[in-house]
């Protein structure tokens, strides 16, 4: 899922009322983000319908990036029951993110 200022309420906030949602706030010019991206793609494939996993480009999704105080990238935020419940700063391993998601399943 690509999260934008326009679809965030429906795709992340509303969706998190049914299952955990992990949002990778990234920038195309960010080195660690380029490493995080493929991990997010693998995670989305592995988790399937158990969780919603996607990305938000901070240079395009300015409103939501500001709303959740994203100051550095990559920043990954977990949403559950309509609110942000956990933040991961910096490059994260797939295993660490799986553990994080499983807490909210």
C-alpha positions, 0 to 999 in steps of 0.5 A: 500500500502506498499511503498518501495524505488523501488515503491515510484516514481510510487505508491506515486509521480505519484499517487499523481498527481491524488489523495492525497497520505498519507505515514506513515513512521514507524518502527517495533520497535516503540511503537507509530507506533504500535498504528498508524498502525491500524488507517492507515489501517482503514483510507485506508479502509474508504477513498477507491479510494479517496486517496492512503494510505500506509506505508513505513518502515524506516528501509527498505525504507532508501532512501525515508526516507532520501529524505523526512528527516524523523527523527522520527517515526511515521511521516506521509507525504501527497503528492499532485501533485507530491510533499510533501505538509504536514507533521504530526509528531507523533501519529495522530488520524483518525479524524485529518488525515481525515481532512488533506486528505480532504484538498487535495481532 
